[in-house]
Amino acid sequence: MILLKLFWSFFQIGLFSIGGGMAAIPLIQNQVVSINGWLTLTEFTDLVTIAEMTPGPIGINSATFVGIRIAGLPGAIAATAGCVLPSCIIAAILAWVYYRFKNLAVAQGVLDALRPAIVALIASAGLTILILAIFGEGGFKADIKEINFVSVLIFVSSLFVLRKWKVNPVFVMLGAGIIGGAIYMFC
């Protein structure tokens, strides 16, 4: 039964993850944390971090990670298959439709309307993770003592390096991990 539940949960994520991996984060969080309680919010944040650092799409990495955690290798296969199947079906159908009707103004209008919604999904996921990193599991608080200033410093520095010098994100993550580990180990 758990394999079917994993498959169905990640099938829904795969079906409604319009806009790529980052847009899927709120959907994954809803299924994995809120609905099924397979992970805590802190564990989910760790999941997103690990899924971003490993090769491959974040949705598939998340499905595999959660599946293994909940039901071992069969769980990983069920969750990953659930996540991938809708994309395969939808991509095949959309490719056929796009090539058949790509010159219609309605098709371009739909694509133009979806872009801002996808940006909103990505921003929502980013803000949720940022608030968790800065304020912890308790969420946003007006009390300055509750702010994790090391996280704020690492966030601002990483954002600056990424925007100013267009450094490869892998190097930024590596540097942030090393700096964060050193700070927390010695302080």
C-alpha positions as CSV (number, residue, x, y, z in Angstrom):
1,M,0.0,0.0,0.0
2,I,2.8,2.4,0.8
3,L,4.3,1.8,-2.7
4,L,1.0,2.8,-4.3
5,K,0.9,5.9,-2.0
6,L,4.4,6.9,-3.0
7,F,3.6,6.4,-6.6
8,W,0.4,8.4,-6.5
9,S,1.9,11.3,-4.4
10,F,4.8,11.7,-6.8
11,F,2.5,11.1,-9.9
12,Q,0.6,14.2,-8.7
13,I,3.8,16.1,-8.3
14,G,5.0,15.1,-11.7
15,L,1.6,15.9,-13.2
16,F,1.3,19.4,-11.8
17,S,5.0,20.5,-11.8
18,I,4.7,23.0,-14.6
19,G,7.8,25.2,-15.0
20,G,10.6,22.8,-14.0
21,G,12.2,21.6,-10.8
22,M,12.2,24.7,-8.7
23,A,8.5,25.2,-9.4
24,A,7.9,21.7,-8.1
25,I,9.3,22.5,-4.6
26,P,6.0,23.7,-3.1
27,L,4.2,20.7,-4.5
28,I,6.8,18.3,-3.1
29,Q,6.6,20.1,0.2
30,N,2.8,19.8,0.3
31,Q,2.8,16.1,-0.4
32,V,5.9,15.1,1.6
33,V,5.5,17.3,4.7
34,S,1.9,18.5,4.9
35,I,-0.2,15.7,3.5
36,N,1.8,12.5,4.2
37,G,4.1,13.7,7.0
38,W,7.0,11.7,5.6
39,L,9.5,14.5,6.4
40,T,9.6,17.4,8.8
41,L,10.1,20.9,7.3
42,T,13.8,20.8,8.4
43,E,14.3,17.4,6.8
44,F,12.5,18.7,3.7
45,T,14.9,21.7,3.5
46,D,17.8,19.2,3.7
47,L,16.1,17.2,1.0
48,V,16.0,20.2,-1.3
49,T,19.6,21.0,-0.6
50,I,20.7,17.4,-1.3
51,A,18.5,17.2,-4.4
52,E,20.0,20.4,-5.8
53,M,23.6,19.3,-5.2
54,T,23.1,15.9,-6.9
55,P,23.0,15.5,-10.7
56,G,19.5,15.3,-12.2
57,P,16.2,17.1,-11.8
58,I,15.1,18.0,-8.3
59,G,11.7,16.3,-8.6
60,I,13.2,13.0,-9.5
61,N,16.0,13.3,-6.9
62,S,13.4,14.1,-4.3
63,A,11.2,11.2,-5.3
64,T,14.1,8.8,-5.1
65,F,15.3,10.1,-1.7
66,V,11.8,10.0,-0.2
67,G,11.1,6.6,-1.7
68,I,14.2,5.1,-0.3
69,R,13.6,6.7,3.1
70,I,10.0,5.4,3.3
71,A,10.1,2.0,1.6
72,G,13.7,1.2,0.6
73,L,14.6,0.5,-3.1
74,P,11.0,-0.5,-4.1
75,G,9.8,2.8,-2.7
76,A,12.5,4.7,-4.7
77,I,11.4,2.9,-7.8
78,A,7.7,3.6,-7.2
79,A,8.1,7.2,-6.3
80,T,10.5,7.9,-9.2
81,A,8.3,6.1,-11.7
82,G,5.3,8.2,-10.4
83,C,7.3,11.4,-10.8
84,V,8.5,10.6,-14.3
85,L,5.4,9.0,-15.9
86,P,3.3,12.2,-16.2
87,S,6.1,14.1,-17.8
88,C,6.7,11.4,-20.4
89,I,3.0,11.4,-21.3
90,I,2.5,15.1,-21.3
91,A,5.7,15.8,-23.2
92,A,4.7,13.5,-26.0
93,I,1.3,15.0,-26.2
94,L,2.5,18.6,-26.0
95,A,5.2,18.0,-28.6
96,W,2.6,16.7,-31.1
97,V,0.2,19.6,-30.3
98,Y,2.9,22.3,-30.4
99,Y,4.3,21.2,-33.8
100,R,0.8,20.9,-35.2
101,F,-0.5,24.3,-33.8
102,K,2.6,26.4,-33.1
103,N,1.7,29.2,-35.4
104,L,-1.6,29.9,-33.6
105,A,-1.8,33.0,-31.4
106,V,-3.7,31.2,-28.7
107,A,-0.8,28.8,-28.1
108,Q,1.6,31.7,-27.7
109,G,-0.9,33.4,-25.4
110,V,-1.1,30.4,-23.1
111,L,2.7,30.2,-22.9
112,D,3.0,33.9,-22.2
113,A,0.3,33.6,-19.4
114,L,2.1,30.7,-17.7
115,R,5.5,32.4,-17.3
116,P,4.5,34.8,-14.5
117,A,2.7,32.0,-12.6
118,I,5.9,29.8,-12.8
119,V,8.0,32.7,-11.5
120,A,5.5,33.1,-8.5
121,L,5.8,29.3,-7.7
122,I,9.6,29.6,-7.7
123,A,9.6,32.7,-5.6
124,S,7.2,31.1,-3.1
125,A,9.5,28.1,-2.7
126,G,12.5,30.3,-2.4
127,L,10.9,32.5,0.3
128,T,9.8,29.5,2.3
129,I,13.4,28.1,2.4
130,L,14.9,31.5,3.0
131,I,12.6,32.1,6.0
132,L,13.4,28.6,7.4
133,A,17.2,29.2,7.0
134,I,17.1,32.6,8.7
135,F,14.4,32.1,11.4
136,G,14.3,28.4,11.9
137,E,11.2,26.2,12.0
138,G,9.3,28.7,14.0
139,G,9.0,31.0,11.0
140,F,9.2,34.7,10.7
141,K,9.5,36.6,14.0
142,A,10.0,40.2,14.7
143,D,12.5,39.4,17.5
144,I,16.1,40.2,16.2
145,K,17.5,37.6,18.6
146,E,15.8,34.8,16.6
147,I,17.7,35.7,13.3
148,N,20.5,33.3,12.3
149,F,23.0,36.0,11.2
150,V,25.5,33.4,9.9
151,S,22.7,32.2,7.4
152,V,22.0,35.8,6.5
153,L,25.7,36.5,5.8
154,I,26.1,33.3,3.7
155,F,22.8,34.1,1.8
156,V,23.8,37.7,1.0
157,S,27.4,36.7,0.1
158,S,26.2,33.9,-2.2
159,L,23.6,36.1,-3.9
160,F,26.2,38.8,-4.4
161,V,28.8,36.4,-5.9
162,L,26.2,34.8,-8.1
163,R,24.9,38.1,-9.5
164,K,28.1,40.1,-9.7
165,W,30.5,37.5,-11.1
166,K,28.2,34.8,-12.5
167,V,30.2,32.1,-10.7
168,N,29.2,28.5,-11.3
169,P,26.5,27.7,-8.6
170,V,28.4,24.5,-7.7
171,F,31.4,26.5,-6.5
172,V,29.1,28.8,-4.6
173,M,27.5,25.9,-2.8
174,L,30.8,24.3,-2.1
175,G,32.2,27.6,-0.7
176,A,29.1,28.2,1.4
177,G,29.3,24.6,2.7
178,I,32.9,25.0,3.7
179,I,32.5,28.4,5.2
180,G,29.3,27.4,7.1
181,G,30.9,24.2,8.3
182,A,34.0,26.1,9.6
183,I,31.9,28.7,11.3
184,Y,29.6,26.2,13.0
185,M,32.5,24.0,14.0
186,F,34.6,26.7,15.5
187,C,32.0,28.9,17.0
